[in-house]
Structure formats: structure tokens, C-alpha cells
């Protein structure tokens, strides 16, 4: 189902959300390696879709400019990936995409949403904190890094 968006800050009048599909993966794989030092693989995305995770793409003029995936387990939502194409970052689209995924979690009766984020990703941490997420714990050595492993900040939001 397409969702036509009103145009708050960051959105153009022709922006819309729709569920992610397997045929979106070429466009997603054209974005992912340019925004992450250790990007998800095509297999990560296809496995998530085949597992029935909630996944959305943000379109502008029918072109994917952002995407996100949430895994629902009982009454918990786990945000697995939230991405905005490099050319569209710093325009408020990450917040809009995050709020969209929070609404999906609420629609699925989630009581809480959780995520991990690299401590070095200051802008993402600021986005999550400004949206109401709180730091809950540190997961040691969670992410691959140039010199070994990087910790993850575990964050949570009561819905």
C-alpha cells in the first residue's frame, strides 16, 4: 500500500512510503555501500524480507531515497536498518522515516522499540535521542571496524 505524505520539513509533495519489495534491492544496494563502512548485503535484505520483517522504502519521484526494516518479536520492535541516501541526508528525512517505522511498530502492538547504533555515529544517536530513545546498555565488540570491533549503544523507546 502506498502512503502519500503531507509535506512537513524535509519532504517533497511527491514523497511516499510503500512496503519494500525484493525487486527494490538493486536500488537499495546502490545506496547502502555509500552510507556505511560495513553495509548490509543483498542477502541480509532478502533474508529479512523473506522472514516477514516490516520494511518500507521512501520514494521521491518514484526513486528510492530511504528505507528501513523492523523485526517484530512478540510485543517488541527491533529497528534493524534505517538509511537515507547520501544526497538526501541532513534534511529531516531520517526522522520522518524513523517516525514511520515507529508507527508501524505501534500498529503491530509493540510496547517497545530497540536498536543498536555505533557510538561513532553521532548524528544517528542525536536523531534517536531527539525522538525519545534512551541509552540502555553497551554491547561490546558488536560491529566490525577497521581495527577490530566497535561497540554498539543499545537504545530503547517505550511506545
Legacy VTK file of the C-alpha trace (Angstrom):
# vtk DataFile Version 3.0
C-alpha trace
ASCII
DATASET POLYDATA
POINTS 159 float
0.000 0.000 0.000
1.369 3.411 -0.991
1.205 6.136 1.612
1.188 9.656 0.165
2.828 12.034 2.614
1.956 15.537 3.644
4.975 17.773 3.172
6.491 18.633 6.567
10.095 19.811 6.747
12.256 17.606 4.562
9.507 16.058 2.481
8.575 16.997 -1.026
4.930 16.892 -2.068
5.545 13.811 -4.206
7.256 11.714 -1.485
5.605 8.480 -0.422
6.193 5.313 1.580
5.473 1.810 0.402
6.464 -1.655 1.585
9.931 -2.771 0.487
9.937 -5.498 -2.164
12.614 -7.889 -3.392
12.763 -6.004 -6.701
13.855 -2.893 -4.737
17.157 -4.483 -3.768
19.115 -3.214 -6.805
18.242 0.379 -5.859
18.946 -0.274 -2.179
22.292 -1.884 -2.958
23.173 1.251 -4.941
22.721 3.285 -1.724
23.880 1.031 1.127
27.664 0.865 0.406
27.895 4.645 0.110
26.493 5.359 3.559
28.002 2.592 5.702
31.577 1.409 6.107
30.197 -2.128 6.644
26.973 -2.231 4.608
24.284 -4.857 4.710
24.469 -7.401 1.904
21.764 -8.178 -0.610
21.333 -11.426 1.328
20.695 -9.542 4.587
17.878 -7.616 2.934
16.348 -10.575 1.087
16.502 -12.754 4.221
14.748 -10.001 6.199
12.009 -9.654 3.596
11.581 -13.418 3.294
11.291 -13.600 7.099
8.370 -11.184 7.004
10.043 -8.232 8.722
8.307 -4.874 8.355
10.225 -2.965 5.715
9.461 0.320 3.974
11.011 2.439 1.273
10.749 6.204 0.998
10.249 7.292 -2.613
10.730 10.651 -4.262
9.570 10.822 -7.858
9.303 7.006 -7.815
13.023 6.716 -6.818
14.068 5.118 -3.538
15.802 7.681 -1.322
15.452 5.915 2.028
14.500 2.615 3.604
14.084 0.931 6.961
13.421 -2.510 8.430
11.904 -3.551 11.748
11.774 -7.047 13.186
8.718 -7.697 15.352
9.051 -10.266 18.158
6.015 -10.559 20.426
5.460 -7.008 21.726
8.938 -5.734 20.824
10.116 -3.999 17.670
13.806 -4.075 16.777
14.922 -1.441 14.270
17.477 -3.243 12.119
18.297 -0.679 9.455
17.370 2.970 8.871
19.007 4.587 5.868
18.745 7.722 3.770
20.718 8.120 0.532
23.750 10.375 0.969
22.379 13.154 -1.272
19.220 13.389 0.873
20.760 13.335 4.338
20.535 16.282 6.772
17.057 17.223 5.506
14.912 15.654 8.226
14.123 12.548 6.195
15.746 10.185 8.708
13.390 11.462 11.402
10.373 11.063 9.122
11.442 7.537 8.203
12.031 6.691 11.882
8.610 8.064 12.850
7.047 5.987 10.065
8.685 2.828 11.431
7.618 3.700 14.986
4.036 3.964 13.724
4.336 0.568 12.035
5.598 -0.885 15.338
2.664 0.674 17.197
0.242 -0.684 14.585
1.700 -4.121 15.343
1.027 -3.605 19.079
4.704 -3.218 20.007
5.253 -1.903 23.524
8.914 -1.003 22.954
11.342 -0.392 20.113
15.032 -1.206 20.382
18.050 -0.534 18.181
21.826 -0.644 18.154
23.946 2.230 16.901
27.674 2.792 16.630
28.950 5.239 19.284
30.853 6.945 16.439
27.568 7.697 14.620
26.898 10.943 16.474
24.184 12.197 14.102
22.191 8.943 14.392
22.454 8.990 18.183
21.197 12.592 18.192
18.261 11.599 15.957
17.334 8.714 18.235
17.663 10.771 21.412
15.602 13.606 19.913
12.914 11.069 19.057
12.783 9.821 22.658
15.128 6.828 22.639
17.295 6.303 25.730
20.609 4.525 26.102
20.104 1.196 27.831
23.436 -0.629 27.574
26.643 -1.064 25.606
27.144 -4.193 23.520
30.904 -4.761 23.462
32.506 -5.566 20.108
29.175 -5.656 18.299
30.164 -4.111 14.961
33.052 -4.844 12.603
35.523 -1.952 12.478
38.707 -1.010 10.672
40.834 -2.033 13.644
38.899 -4.935 15.110
35.431 -4.372 16.538
33.346 -1.386 17.639
30.852 -1.361 20.489
27.163 -0.675 19.976
24.935 1.555 22.030
21.669 -0.267 22.742
18.797 2.217 22.804
15.134 1.784 23.609
11.866 3.663 23.288
8.642 2.877 25.126
5.775 3.054 22.640
LINES 1 160
159 0 1 2 3 4 5 6 7 8 9 10 11 12 13 14 15 16 17 18 19 20 21 22 23 24 25 26 27 28 29 30 31 32 33 34 35 36 37 38 39 40 41 42 43 44 45 46 47 48 49 50 51 52 53 54 55 56 57 58 59 60 61 62 63 64 65 66 67 68 69 70 71 72 73 74 75 76 77 78 79 80 81 82 83 84 85 86 87 88 89 90 91 92 93 94 95 96 97 98 99 100 101 102 103 104 105 106 107 108 109 110 111 112 113 114 115 116 117 118 119 120 121 122 123 124 125 126 127 128 129 130 131 132 133 134 135 136 137 138 139 140 141 142 143 144 145 146 147 148 149 150 151 152 153 154 155 156 157 158
